[in-house]
């Protein structure tokens, strides 16, 4: 997903909803905690290591809470092996998955924002 050469100095061209989508889609369980989403973003887009974490992490939480593309997984439906931490797990709303894929495909891969 990233271009390591420019990722430290250039903000990725992806919206926060696209970053969340990529993180969740990359997981084998297709669901992640907020902390796991943060970790995936930092690992794949080192740019976010160099900016104040408060603002972008708040944007991630806001997107999860208010964007209908994401669903909170009911803990009562999870086996203990799936999740034993605090908080919630998040997944992609299956009805809106095609919309997120279309959005992601419209973003130029080699976009080097100036």
TORFITOR-409436 format. One record per atom (N, C-alpha, C, O): residue in three letters; x, y, z. Coordinates in pm, whole numbers, padded with zeros to 5 digits, always signed. Last residue first. Layout:
N
AlaXYZ ...
//
This chain:
114
Unk+00214+01761-00357 Unk+00315+01868-00352 Unk+00281+01967-00246 Unk+00354+02064-00227 Unk+00187+01410-00344 Unk+00129+01541-00318 Unk+00240+01645-00299 Unk+00342+01620-00235 Unk+00215+01190-00554 Unk+00315+01251-00467 Unk+00272+01393-00441 Unk+00316+01486-00509 Unk+00060+00901-00643 Unk+00033+01041-00608 Unk+00140+01090-00511 Unk+00153+01038-00401 Unk+00059+00647-00744 Unk+00185+00720-00741 Unk+00165+00868-00713 Unk+00245+00951-00757 Unk-00212+00572-00738 Unk-00113+00502-00655 Unk+00014+00581-00641 Unk+00073+00582-00532 Unk-00495+00780-00718 Unk-00371+00746-00791 Unk-00266+00686-00698 Unk-00236+00742-00592 Unk-00802+00648-00629 Unk-00688+00724-00579 Unk-00563+00684-00656 Unk-00528+00566-00659 Unk-01000+00479-00707 Unk-00996+00610-00772 Unk-00874+00693-00732 Unk-00845+00796-00792 Unk-00989+00261-00540 Unk-00938+00244-00676 Unk-00927+00377-00752 Unk-00853+00387-00850 Unk-01121+00358-00313 Unk-00978+00327-00306 Unk-00918+00318-00446 Unk-00805+00363-00468 Unk-01384+00372-00407 Unk-01315+00492-00359 Unk-01164+00472-00359 Unk-01089+00560-00402 Unk-01436+00101-00458 Unk-01438+00200-00567 Unk-01363+00326-00529 Unk-01287+00380-00609 Unk-01419+00003-00194 Unk-01326-00046-00297 Unk-01320+00053-00412 Unk-01211+00086-00460 Unk-01635+00137-00079 Unk-01499+00163-00030 Unk-01395+00115-00132 Unk-01293+00182-00152 Unk-01844+00019-00225 Unk-01824+00165-00230 Unk-01682+00200-00185 Unk-01617+00285-00247 Unk-01830-00251-00147 Unk-01803-00211-00287 Unk-01776-00061-00302 Unk-01694-00021-00385 Unk-01901-00223+00135 Unk-01766-00264+00093 Unk-01738-00226-00052 Unk-01631-00172-00079 Unk-02157-00183+00216 Unk-02083-00066+00170 Unk-01940-00098+00126 Unk-01867-00009+00084 Unk-02249-00429+00301 Unk-02327-00358+00199 Unk-02250-00241+00139 Unk-02274-00202+00025 Unk-02071-00499+00507 Unk-02067-00570+00379 Unk-02143-00500+00267 Unk-02105-00511+00150 Unk-01883-00281+00685 Unk-02024-00306+00654 Unk-02027-00373+00516 Unk-01989-00310+00418 Unk-01596-00418+00833 Unk-01652-00344+00720 Unk-01800-00381+00706 Unk-01836-00498+00714 Unk-01545-00391+01191 Unk-01541-00462+01064 Unk-01601-00371+00956 Unk-01651-00261+00985 Unk-01385-00376+01508 Unk-01454-00309+01399 Unk-01439-00391+01273 Unk-01335-00453+01249 Unk-01419-00446+01855 Unk-01361-00478+01725 Unk-01449-00412+01619 Unk-01569-00395+01637 Unk-01368-00242+02147 Unk-01449-00315+02050 Unk-01365-00353+01930 Unk-01256-00301+01907 Unk-01223-00259+02478 Unk-01278-00190+02363 Unk-01357-00282+02273 Unk-01406-00387+02315 Unk-00962-00492+02564 Unk-01062-00390+02596 Unk-01115-00331+02466 Unk-01058-00350+02359 Unk-00928-00837+02447 Unk-00884-00707+02494 Unk-00999-00616+02531 Unk-01115-00655+02530 Unk-00985-01070+02325 Unk-00985-01074+02472 Unk-00944-00939+02531 Unk-00927-00927+02652 Unk-01106-01233+02052 Unk-01086-01101+02112 Unk-01092-01112+02264 Unk-01190-01158+02321 Unk-01102-01492+01956 Unk-01106-01382+01861 Unk-01071-01248+01924 Unk-01015-01160+01858 Unk-01117-01661+02169 Unk-00993-01663+02091 Unk-00987-01547+01992 Unk-00878-01509+01948 Unk-01379-01627+02257 Unk-01270-01565+02334 Unk-01139-01564+02256 Unk-01057-01474+02275 Unk-01594-01546+01986 Unk-01529-01648+02069 Unk-01413-01580+02141 Unk-01355-01485+02088 Unk-01853-01305+01972 Unk-01714-01344+01949 Unk-01672-01457+02041 Unk-01710-01463+02158 Unk-02097-01209+02035 Unk-02092-01304+01924 Unk-01952-01359+01900 Unk-01933-01448+01818 Unk-02056-01022+02228 Unk-02125-01144+02268 Unk-02122-01250+02158 Unk-02143-01368+02186 Unk-01951-00804+02092 Unk-01861-00890+02169 Unk-01926-01023+02208 Unk-01858-01124+02221 Unk-02035-00712+01776 Unk-02094-00745+01906 Unk-02004-00845+01979 Unk-01984-00957+01931 Unk-01836-00481+01613 Unk-01870-00622+01626 Unk-01923-00646+01767 Unk-01861-00606+01865 Unk-01937-00192+01446 Unk-01881-00245+01570 Unk-01929-00390+01583 Unk-02047-00418+01565 Unk-01865-00116+01110 Unk-01958-00170+01210 Unk-01881-00219+01331 Unk-01774-00280+01319 Unk-01840+00128+00854 Unk-01777+00048+00958 Unk-01880+00007+01063 Unk-01968+00084+01100 Unk-01980+00289+00691 Unk-01903+00183+00626 Unk-01843+00087+00728 Unk-01802-00024+00692 Unk-02088+00501+00821 Unk-02170+00379+00816 Unk-02099+00264+00745 Unk-02152+00153+00739 Unk-01902+00687+01037 Unk-01908+00643+00898 Unk-01980+00508+00894 Unk-01936+00413+00958 Unk-01883+00733+01312 Unk-01987+00803+01235 Unk-01997+00762+01089 Unk-02094+00799+01023 Unk-01681+00572+01430 Unk-01808+00596+01499 Unk-01919+00649+01409 Unk-02035+00615+01428 Unk-01470+00573+01250 Unk-01527+00446+01294 Unk-01666+00467+01353 Unk-01758+00388+01329 Unk-01419+00850+01232 Unk-01464+00774+01115 Unk-01528+00642+01155 Unk-01631+00604+01099 Unk-01332+00899+01497 Unk-01450+00968+01444 Unk-01507+00890+01325 Unk-01627+00868+01316 Unk-01097+00746+01506 Unk-01209+00714+01596 Unk-01340+00776+01546 Unk-01445+00713+01550 Unk-00948+00887+01311 Unk-00977+00744+01294 Unk-01098+00707+01380 Unk-01192+00643+01332 Unk-00930+01138+01431 Unk-01000+01124+01302 Unk-01035+00979+01274 Unk-01141+00951+01218 Unk-00775+01075+01651 Unk-00910+01123+01673 Unk-00993+01110+01545 Unk-01111+01076+01549 Unk-00540+01018+01516 Unk-00607+00909+01588 Unk-00752+00948+01620 Unk-00841+00864+01616 Unk-00471+01269+01420 Unk-00508+01165+01324 Unk-00577+01048+01393 Unk-00665+00985+01334 Unk-00433+01414+01669 Unk-00526+01458+01565 Unk-00566+01345+01471 Unk-00685+01327+01445 Unk-00245+01268+01830 Unk-00378+01305+01877 Unk-00475+01336+01766 Unk-00589+01290+01769 Unk+00007+01241+01717 Unk-00087+01130+01707 Unk-00230+01168+01746 Unk-00325+01106+01699 Unk+00181+01462+01512 Unk+00115+01443+01642 Unk+00003+01340+01632 Unk-00085+01351+01546 Unk+00393+01273+01286 Unk+00297+01381+01312 Unk+00231+01356+01448 Unk+00227+01243+01495 Unk+00551+01054+01243 Unk+00618+01183+01258 Unk+00523+01300+01283 Unk+00567+01413+01300 Unk+00401+00835+01199 Unk+00490+00830+01316 Unk+00545+00969+01346 Unk+00582+00998+01460 Unk+00278+00878+00959 Unk+00199+00900+01080 Unk+00278+00883+01209 Unk+00228+00914+01317 Unk+00468+00798+00775 Unk+00439+00941+00788 Unk+00368+00968+00921 Unk+00395+01068+00987 Unk+00461+00521+00752 Unk+00545+00581+00856 Unk+00528+00733+00872 Unk+00570+00789+00973 Unk+00234+00323+00683 Unk+00250+00463+00644 Unk+00329+00536+00752 Unk+00270+00605+00835 Unk+00240+00071+00796 Unk+00232+00083+00651 Unk+00251+00224+00598 Unk+00282+00242+00480 Unk+00259+00121+01072 Unk+00349+00025+01008 Unk+00353+00043+00856 Unk+00459+00031+00795 Unk+00049+00300+01117 Unk+00188+00341+01144 Unk+00287+00249+01073 Unk+00388+00296+01020 Unk-00169+00133+01046 Unk-00145+00259+00976 Unk+00001+00303+00995 Unk+00067+00339+00898 Unk-00148-00073+01234 Unk-00139-00103+01091 Unk-00104+00024+01013 Unk-00019+00022+00925 Unk-00190+00068+01473 Unk-00063-00001+01449 Unk-00043-00030+01300 Unk+00067-00014+01248 Unk-00457+00156+01442 Unk-00347+00252+01457 Unk-00214+00187+01420 Unk-00136+00244+01344 Unk-00580-00099+01438 Unk-00590-00010+01321 Unk-00478+00094+01326 Unk-00411+00118+01225 Unk-00527-00186+01696 Unk-00470-00260+01583 Unk-00475-00178+01454 Unk-00385-00186+01371 Unk-00680+00002+01838 Unk-00535-00004+01858 Unk-00466-00078+01743 Unk-00359-00037+01697 Unk-00936-00072+01758 Unk-00884+00060+01722 Unk-00732+00061+01733 Unk-00663+00114+01646 Unk-00929-00411+01635 Unk-00953-00312+01740 Unk-00898-00178+01692 Unk-00822-00173+01595 Unk-01074-00559+01341 Unk-00961-00511+01420 Unk-01010-00420+01531 Unk-01117-00360+01523 Unk-01152-00806+01101 Unk-01198-00718+01209 Unk-01078-00685+01295 Unk-00992-00769+01321 Unk-01067-01009+00939 Unk-01149-00902+00881 Unk-01219-00818+00987 Unk-01328-00766+00967 Unk-00884-01193+01016 Unk-01017-01203+01077 Unk-01117-01104+01017 Unk-01237-01114+01042 Unk-00656-01110+00882 Unk-00712-01241+00849 Unk-00854-01257+00903 Unk-00935-01326+00842 Unk-00642-00776+00753 Unk-00640-00870+00866 Unk-00706-01002+00827 Unk-00800-01004+00748 Unk-00682-00610+00543 Unk-00555-00683+00547 Unk-00549-00786+00659 Unk-00461-00872+00661 Unk-00924-00488+00596 Unk-00918-00586+00488 Unk-00789-00668+00491 Unk-00787-00782+00446 Unk-00842-00309+00797 Unk-00935-00418+00829 Unk-00928-00527+00722 Unk-00926-00646+00755 Unk-00670-00139+00647 Unk-00625-00209+00767 Unk-00713-00330+00796 Unk-00663-00441+00816 Unk-00835-00041+00444 Unk-00717-00120+00410 Unk-00668-00201+00529 Unk-00630-00317+00515 Unk-01025+00100+00605 Unk-01067-00009+00517 Unk-00948-00100+00484 Unk-00959-00222+00494 Unk-00860+00296+00716 Unk-00928+00199+00802 Unk-00968+00077+00721 Unk-00947-00037+00764 Unk-00787+00433+00482 Unk-00684+00371+00567 Unk-00745+00265+00658 Unk-00689+00156+00675 Unk-01038+00524+00396 Unk-00962+00429+00314 Unk-00854+00359+00395 Unk-00832+00239+00379 Unk-01098+00699+00605 Unk-01185+00584+00583 Unk-01117+00480+00495 Unk-01135+00360+00515 Unk-00899+00888+00571 Unk-00895+00802+00689 Unk-00986+00682+00672 Unk-00954+00573+00720 Unk-00782+00882+00228 Unk-00866+00935+00336 Unk-00855+00841+00456 Unk-00806+00728+00444 Unk-00454+00883+00086 Unk-00575+00812+00127 Unk-00651+00884+00238 Unk-00591+00941+00329 Unk-00206+00972+00016 Unk-00321+01030-00054 Unk-00455+00971-00011 Unk-00559+01006-00068 Unk+00009+01038+00301 Unk-00050+00945+00204 Unk-00175+01006+00140 Unk-00244+01085+00205 Unk+00232+01308+00317 Unk+00108+01250+00369 Unk+00050+01157+00263 Unk+00043+01195+00146 Unk+00576+01261+00304 Unk+00454+01297+00234 Unk+00334+01229+00297 Unk+00334+01110+00325 Unk+00787+01160+00449 Unk+00776+01305+00434 Unk+00644+01349+00374 Unk+00605+01464+00391 Unk+00768+00885+00457 Unk+00809+00955+00578 Unk+00785+01105+00569 Unk+00765+01171+00671 Unk+00700+00794+00202 Unk+00601+00784+00309 Unk+00640+00857+00437 Unk+00553+00889+00519 Unk+00872+00785-00010 Unk+00807+00913+00017 Unk+00720+00912+00142 Unk+00671+01017+00184 Unk+00973+00520+00013 Unk+01061+00632-00018 Unk+01000+00766+00021 Unk+01067+00851+00079 Unk+00758+00345+00044 Unk+00844+00374+00160 Unk+00932+00496+00137 Unk+00964+00567+00232 Unk+00456+00363-00043 Unk+00579+00390-00114 Unk+00676+00437-00006 Unk+00677+00554+00031 Unk+00208+00113+00038 Unk+00283+00237+00055 Unk+00405+00245-00036 Unk+00448+00147-00097 Unk+00080-00121+00000 Unk+00000+00000+00000 Unk+00083+00126+00000 Unk+00035+00234-00034 
//
